[in-house]
Amino acid sequence: MKKVLQALLLFTAMLASNVYAKDATLSMVYTNALGNELPFAIFSGKGWSPDSKARYVKVHMYFDEPVVIQGLEIDSCGSRMDPNISVFFNFDQWVMHIDPSLSGEVPNSLHPVQKGNLLVLAGFDKKVEVRSLTFNFERSSGFRICGIHLKDPQGETYNIKTPSLAAGTVEASSTLPPQTAYDPIFLFDSRFEYGWASNKQAKNVSLDFKFDQPHRIEKIRIWNGYQRSVTHCQANSRAKVVRLTGDNGYSEKITIRDILGAQVITLTKPFTGKHLKFDVIDSFLGKSYKDLVISELRFFDGQEWFMLDPTHKLQEGIEANRNLFAKSITSSLLNESFKGYFQNEGEYYPGVILRLRADGSFYIANAPDSDPPEYFALGNYEIKSADAKKGLRLRLFGLYYESDMYGDCNGCGRDCNKNMTSDDGSIQKIFQEFVAIKPATPGKFTIVNESGGKKLHFDKLFLSKEGIQP
């Protein structure tokens, strides 16, 4: 009887450990306001800061496996944390506005409490199974974070594991222009909005990885296809069969499934070396484009996950954008939130918001109850020209979402692990528009839609930080 009781207790403990695992793995952590290092540093104990001048900073965390949490703490590195924060659970499943001015009300159980360096939020009304978390620091700027602690239902803190960064390079045999959106280094940037895409080739394309030091690879985690949205994923081609070749005559063929979210592939023969090549020899064809897309990639060496370090390449892109915005006298637009009114078919409507980030992403939304449909759009911009007199000309491209949902979440994907579809009645579509930006007076801008407002419903925008009234 004693042995039966011991076995039962052991079995119960095993069940509990499976439900509330103490380890939580984050292969993807992204920010829209990159500073000196990737936001993985939040979990290293060293501390992390975004771009010092950026506002509406996001930190997005994507879990490899869902975890159940019932509280969280933000370590502010010795200074008091501004409680002006919103937390998005699973993109849009649940939004927790800590600032009463944003939501009108904060439940008593969610009032933040400052305990030393920690901003504590405990006692959620329910256990929350979390696939992704997004922290929006709203109007705050110049802050620093030394940790984000997640509590399980027993009040214990999860041990957060993140990939290590490996020095090396990756080159592709074919890359869709612009390189600033589809460079193969974006396989490691933790953003679904950016990934590697071939140039009109669904197969017979390759990725060439060269590591500075020898690495062992036993498993590969891959996000197949363009996982910016379900629509994007189906429109573009996805890898189906890949031949791996590398040092010491290494060769293996792997099959990749056509699914949203991450999948882990175990190699029958582990690879060890500095040079590994991926050759895509077969693919799932896209409905609209031949371009083959892979969104993200990670490697497992038997002990931990690792990835190529994209920091320098990302910072190069940010600096290039800053220089072109400065050249066109539009620098004040970057990493800020501008609002005002828009003109559409001769009529004027208030409440438009535009946010352009130095990392090459943007967000635009119109006001509720406007005559054109309420929508938001987010994605990337490509700088076509920059001139002190003529201003800035951009190509905007990404996802248009006709909905009243708050959508400023570049880097979040559409919660692909949930296999989310657009069956909620909302309208989603891929779009491209060309716009010209001209400074009107200091701090005020006029944006002309050169594409005629076919996808984004405006002819002109009139914007400032405070909001211009018609």
N, C-alpha and C positions, 0 to 999 in steps of 0.2 A: 504493500500500500504506500509505503514511504517513497519507493522508487517511482511509482505511478504519479504521486504528487509532485515529485521533483521534475519528472518529465513534463507534466502539465505546466508547471511554473516556467520551465525553460521554453516551452512552446509559446506561452503567453508573452514572454519577454521578447521572443523572436518576432511575433506579430507586431508588438509595439514598436520595435526598432524599425520594422519595414514601413509602418504607417508614419512615424515621426522620426525619420532618419536624421542623425546629427550632422551629416555632411550634406552640403548643397553645392552643386557644381554649376558655374557660370562660364560657358564658353564664349558668351557674347556680352560685353558691357560697352556701351557707346555714349558719347556726349556730342551735342551739336555745337559746343564751344570749346574745342580742344585747346589746352594750354601747352605746358612743356612735356606732358606725358599722358599716356592713355589712362582712362578712368579705372582700369584694373587696379591701379595703385591705391584706390580707396581701401582695398582689402589686403594690402601688403603691410600696413602699419606705418608707412612712410607719410601718408597724407597726399591729397590731390587737390589742385585748384584748376578751375576752368580759365578761359580767357578772362583777364581781370576786368575788362570793360563790358563784357557781354551780359545781357539781361535775358530773361526767359530761358535760362539754361536748363537743359534736360540731361538727366542721366538715366539711361535705359539698361535694364538688366534682364537677360533672357536665360531662364533656367533650362539645363539639359533634361531634367526630370522635374515634374511639379513638386512643390513643397507646401505643407500646411503651416500657415503662420497666424498668430493671434496677437501680434505686437511688434513694434520696431523701435529702434533707437538710432539717432544720427549723432555721431561724434564730431563736434565742431572745432576740434584741435585747440581747446583752451579758451575759445571765445564764445560768447553767447550766439546761438543760432537764431537768425530771423525766422519766426514761425510762418512767414508768408510762403507756404509750400503747398503744392497739390501732389497727391500720389495716385497714380493710375494703376489699377490692378487688372492684369490681363487685357491691356489696351483700353477697353471701354466697359468691361463687366461691372466695375465698381470704381468710382472716383471719390477720393477722400480729400476735400478741401479743408485745410487746417485754418486758413484765414477766413473769418466770418464774413468779410466783405465780398468774398468770391461766391460763397454758397448761401449766405443769409443766415445760416445756422450751423453750429458745430455740436454734435451730440456730446453730452457730458463726458462719456467714456473716452472721447477722442480729443479732449482738450490737451494740448501738449504741455508737458511739465519739464522745466529745465532742472536737471540734476547734475551739477558740475559742468563737465564738457558735453553732457548728453542732452539732446532734445528727445524726450521719451513719449511715445504714443503706445499705450497699452490698453488691454481690455476691449478689443474689438467685440462688437455685438455677436459676431459669428466667426467660426474658423474659416479661413479663406485659403482655398487651394490655389496656389500662385504658379502660373507659367511665366508671367513677365511682370515686372515692376518698372514704372516710369516715375521718376521724381522731377517735377517741374518747380524750379526755384523762383518762378514768377518774376517779380520786379527786382529781386535781389541781385547784387553783383559784388565781385571782389571777395567772395567767401572761400573757405577751405574746409575740406572734409577729411577726417582721419579714420572714418569707419562708418559702415551702415550695418547695424546688428539686427538680425531677424530672429524673433522668438517663436518657438513652437508652442502648442497648446499647454505644455507643462511649464512654460516660462523659461525653458533652456534655450541657449543661443546656438544657432546653426553655425557649423564650421564651413565658411565659404571657400571653395577651391576655384581658382582661375587658371587659365593656361599660362605656361611660361613663354617668354619671348625668345625666339631664336634669330640670330643674325643670318642673313642670306638674301637671295634675290629670286624672283620668279619672272619668266618671260613667256609670252604667248606667240604662237605662230601666226595668229590672226586676232586683231582687236578692233571692235566697232568704234568708230569715232563718235564723240570726242574721247580722247584718251583720259581726260579729266573725270569721266563718269564710268568708264569701263576698263580701266587699267587692271591687269591681273592681281596687283597688290591689294585690290579691294576685296579679294577673297578673305582677307584677314582684318577688315576694318569694323566688323560687328554691325554693319548696316545692310538692310535688305534693299535700300534704295540704290546702293552702289554694289556692283559685282563685276565679274569678268564676263564679257560678251564677245563672241566671235563676230567677224564681219561677213554676214550672209553665208556662213558655212555651218551646216548642221552636224557634220562629221568630218573626219580627216583633219582635225585641228589638234594642237597639242599645248600643254603647259610644261615648262622646263624649270624645275626647282633646283637651286644650288645653295647648299648650306655651307656656312663658313667652317663649321665643325661637323664631324661625323655624327649621325643620329640614327637611332633604331626606331623603326615604325612598325607597330603591330596592328594598329587599327586606324581607320580614317573616318572622321565625322564630316559629312557633306550635306549641304543644303542645296538640293538639285533644282535647277531652273531659276527663273527670275521671281523671287518670292516677295517682291514689293506688294503684290496683291494676287488673288486668285486669277483675276483677269490677265495680269502681266504673265503669270506662270503659264497659263494655257496658250497665250499668244505667241510665246517664244519657244524655241526648241530646248530640250533637256537631254542630258547625257544618259545613255542606256548601257553601253559596253565600253569599258576603258581598259587599254593595255598599259600596264606599268612596266617600265624598264629602268635600269639603273646600274650603279657600280657593281663590279664583280659578276657581270653577266646576269644580274637579277632580271626576272621576267615573270609577270603574273597578269592574268586577265580577271577583271572584276565586273560584276553586273550591278547596276544602280537602279533602284526602284523609282517609279514616277509618282512621288508623293510630296505633299507639302510638309514643312518642318524638317528637322534633322534626321538623318539615318546614319547608323554606325556600321561600317563594313570591316569585318575581321579578315586580315590577310592570311591565306593558308601558309604562306612563307613570309615571315617577317623580313623587312628590308633593313640593311645597315649600310650607311655610306653618306656621301656628301651630295650626290647627284641623282635625282629621281625625275623621271619624265612620265607625264600622263598623255596618252594618245587616245582621243575619242574616236572609236571606230564604228560606233552605231549610236543612234539617238532617237528620241521621241520627237516627232516633227511638231513645230508650233503651228497654231491655226492661222496666224497672220504673218509671222516672220521666220526666216530660216535661222537667224542669229541664235547660236547656242549660248545659254547663260548658266553659270554656276554662281550662286550668291555668296556662300561662305564655305570655308574648309578648315579642318583642324587635324592634328596628328597625335597619336598616342604611342608612347615609347615603352609601355609596360608598367610604368610607374605614374606618369602624369601626362596630361594633354599639353601640347605646345603648338605654337604657330609662328610664322614669320613675323617679324616686327615691322608694322607699317608706319610707325610714328614719323620718321623722316619724310617719307613720301607724302603723307597727309599734310604735314607742316609746309612742305614745298607748295602744295596746291593752295593752301590758305594764304600764303605769302603772295603768290601770283595773283589771286583774286583781290587781295588788299591793294596791290600796286595798280591794278587796272581800275578799281573803284576810285583810288586817289587821283589817277590820271584824268578821270572824267568828273572830278569834283563831286563825287557821290559817296564818299567814305562814311559819312554819318549814318547812312542807311544800314551798314553792316552790324549784325548782332544786336539789333534794336527792334522795337515794335512800333510801326507807324500806322496811323489810322486816319480816317477822314471820310470822304464821300466819293461816289463813282457816278459817272455819266453813262447811260445806256439808252440808245435810240432817242436821244434828245431829252430824256428825263434824268433827274438827279435823285440819288438815294444816299442816305447817311449810313455809317456803320461799317465800312469796309476796313479790314485789317491786312497788313502786309508785313512779313518778316523775312528778310534776306540774311542768310548766314554766310560768314566768311568761308565755311567749309564747302560751299557750293550748293547748299540746299535752300529751300524756301517754303513758306506757308502763306496762303491767302484765303480769306473767308469773307463772305458778305453778311450783312446783318439779318437777324430774324425778321420775318414778316415783310421782307422787301418784295417788290413786284416780280423781279426775276427770281427763279428758285433759290432757296437758301442752300448754299453749298460751301464746301471747303475744297481746296486743292493743295497738294504738297508734292514735292519732288525735287528736281535738280534744275540748275540753270547753267547755261553755257554762254560765256561772254563772246559775243560776235564782234563787237568793236567798242573802243573807249576813246573819247576825245574831249578835251577841255571845253570846246565850244558846242559840239554836237551832243555831248552827253554819253550815255551808256546804252548799248543795244544788247538785249539778252534773248536767248531762246529758253523758254520755260517748258519743261516736260515732266510728266509724272502721272499721278492718279487724281482724277476728278471724282468727288464724292458728293452726291446730292443728298444732303442729310442735315439735321439740326445738331448732330453730334459734334463735340469739340474734337478737332482732328490734328492739332499741331503736334505731330509725333513722328518726325523723320527719325529713322533708326528703329522704329517699333515694328515694322512690318504690319500685317493685319492679323497678328496672333496666329501664325500658321500652324502651330502645334495643335490648335483647336480645329484645324481643317475648316476654317471659317469661309463661308460663301456669302454671296450677296442676296440670299433668299429672304432677307429682312424687309424687302420692298424698296430698299434704297437703290439709287442709280450709281454705278461705278463705270468709269471708262478711262481709257488711256488718252492723253491729250498732248498737244504741242501747240504753243503760241509764241509769237515774237512780239516783244515789247520794247519801247524806247523810253528811257528815263532821262528827264531834264530837270536840273535844279531851277525852281521858280524864283524863290528868294531864300536866303540862308535858313536851313532847317525845314524847307518846304519843297515838295517835289510833285511834278506832273508826270504821269506814266501813260503813254499812248499805246493802245493795243493795235499793233500793225496787222494782226490777223483778223480784225473785224469782229472780235468777240464771239466767234463761232463756238468755242468751248468754254472760255471764261467770260462770263456775261458782263463785260464792260467795254466801253469805248475809250474812256479816260479815267484815271484815278487822280485824286487831289489829296495829298497826304502830308502829315506832320507828326511829330511825337505826341503833341497834345490833341491832335484831331482837328482838321479844318472843317468848318461848317459851310454848307453851300449858301 
